[in-house]
Amino acid sequence: MKTILIIEDDISIARLIKTYVSFAGHEAAIAPDGELALVMLGEEKYNLVILDLMLPHVDGEMVLETIKKLRLPVIVVSAKSSLVDRVRLLRAGADDYITKPFESADLIARIEAVLRRTERSFGVLEFGDIAMDIDRHMVLKGGREVDITPKEFDLLQYFLENRNKVVKREELSAHVWGQEYLESSRTVEIHVQRLRKKMGLNEELRTVTKVGYILEDKREPK
């Protein structure tokens, strides 16, 4: 679960976004103006900021400068839809840009995509109560370290980085084992079975008949 700061002066829109964020399995706080947003950014830690540019008291672009100094990922929400505005804000440090009005599924997908990119940049991947520290080659489940083999680690990492996508057996064989997949060999199947049991992923890591596997995150739109 992540904590997201919603900076939006239209309280009805802010509450709607908060509902979307909660639906995605995250917590959210609301700042209705730029001045309060700066105070909240200084007092609390957030994993992501959703920022409207048209703010009272302190301009949204000034708030964006502070957010980037704090090295926080930010999705800009704006009624401005021109290509010039998009490019300018992305160059100014926005990680993504979405125009009003927007669909809930679109916003949730963008939130999860930005969070995944941020996790990878800090060397950590998360899925439910599973946390994978890539740099330290460590996997935690429920806060406890899991005894995992190098191949299981590589396999889990590949599934986490490709969640909600069907991964073919040939793809896993090439990426994890560096070899061509042979139907006569059950290496991939055996390792996936062990990984399911070890990480408690019996429901989430599904077999796609005659194709491969999919790690499903129920909180994300497919």
N, C-alpha and C positions, 0 to 999 in steps of 0.2 A: 504494500500500500504506500502510495506517495502522497505528499501534501502539496497542493496547488493553490497559488494566490491568484484570484480573479480581480483584476483592476478594471472596473466598469462603473460609470456613473449612472447608467440606466438600471435601476434596481431590479426591474422585471427581467431584463436580459441577464443580469448577473445571477439572479436566482435560477433562471433556466439553465445557464451554463453549469452552475453548481449541481443541479439535478443530473445533468449529463455526466459530470465528473464522478458523482457518487455512484451512478449506474455503472461506470467503468471500474469501480472498486477503489476509488481514491477519496481522500479528504480534501476539503476546499475551504478557503477563507475569502471574504470579500472586502475589497477596499473601494469605496465609492468615489474617491477623488485622488488626485496625484499626491497631495500633501500627506494624507493618511497612508497611502501606499508606501511612501518613502520611510515613514515611521515603522510600519509593519515589516518592511524589508530589513530594517536595521535591528529589529527585536526578535524575529523568528527565522527559522530555517525552512526554506521551500525547495522542492525538487523541480518545480516548473512554474512559470508565470504566464497567465493569459492576459494580454494588455490591450485595452481600447485606447486609441490615440487621442480622442476628443475628451479631455478631462478638465474639470474645474481646478482652480488653485495652482496646480503645477502641470505644465504641458506633458502629454504622453511621451513625446520624443525625448524630453529631459529625463523622464522616468526610465525610458529605455536605456539611456546612457548609464544610469546608476545600476540597472539590472545587469548590464554587460560587464561593468566593473566588478560586480559580485560573482561573475562567471556562472550566471544562472541561465538555463535555456528559456526562451520566450517565444510564444506564439502571439503575433499581432492580429487583433480583430479590428476591422475597419470597414466603413461604408465606401471608402475609396477603392475603386477596382481597376484603375488604369495600370498598364504595364510599368509605366514610369514610377508610380508610387510603390509598386511591389519590389522592383529592382532596387530602388533607393533604400527602402527599409531593410531588405535582406542584406544589402551592403553595410547598413548601419548596425547590423548585429542580430536582427531577428532570425530565429531558427526556422520559422514558418510564418505564413501569412494567409489569413482566411477572410473573405469578404462577407458582410452582412447582406441579406439573410443567409443562414447556413443550415444544413441538415445536421441532426445530432450525430448520425453515423460518421459523417465527414469529420466533424470536430473530434470525436472520440478516436478515430483512426489517426488523425494528426497528432493528438496528444500521445498516444501509445508509440507512434513512430519516433517522435522527438525524444521521449523517455528512453527508448531502446538505444538510440544513437548516443545519448548522454551516458547510459550505462556502459556501452562499449568503450567510449572515450576515457572512462575512469577505470576500465578493466574489470567491471562487475556486471554480471547478467543475473536477473531475478525472474522467478516464476513461482507464484504462490509463496510457500515458506522455504523455497529453495533459493540459495544465493551462491553463484559461482564467481570466485575471484580468479580471473584468468592469469593475472600477473603472479600471484602466489601459488597457482595451481592447486586451489583448495575449493571444496564444495561443502556448503553447510545446509542442513535441513532442520528447520525449527531451531536454528541457532547452534546446532551441534555438528561438528565435523563428521563427514561421511568418508569411510575408507573406500576409495574408488581407484580402479586401475587406470593407467594412462589411456587405454583404448576407450574405456567407459567415459572418461573425462572428455575426450575428443568427440565421442558420439553425443554426449549430453550437450556439449557446446554447440554442435551443429544443429541439433534439434531446437535449442533455445534461440539461436540466431535465425531459425527458419520456422518459428512457431506459426501455426495456422496455415501452413503450406504442406502439400503432399510431397514427401521426400522419397524418391525412388531408391530401391535397394542398390541399383547400379551406382547411383550418386553417392550413397553412403560408403560403398565398397571402395570407390575411387578416392573419396575425400579422406576417410578415416584410415583405410588400409593401404591406399595407394596402388590398388590393383583392380583388374577387371572382375566384375561380379560373375560367379559361376553358380548356376542353379543347383548343381550337385553339392555345393558347399553350404552348410547352414551356419557359417560364422556370423553373418550379420544377424540372423534370427536369434541365435543363442545369446549374443551380446545385448540385443534389444530386450529380450526376456529378463535377463539379469538386471539390466538398468531399470526396467519397470518395477521389479520387486524391490530393488535396493533404494530407489528414490520415491516409492509409493505413487507411481504414475500409471496404475492399472487402468484408470478411466480416461486420463488425459492423453496418454500415448497410445493411439489406436492403430491397428493394422488396417491398411487399405488393400483389400483382396487383389492379388496378382499385380500389385503396383509397388507398395512400400508402406510408409507410415506417416502419421500426422500427429504433431503435438498440439492439442487444442487448448487455447486459452479462452475460457468461457466468457471472460470479461470483455474481450475484444470482438468487434464486428469482423466477420469473415469477408 
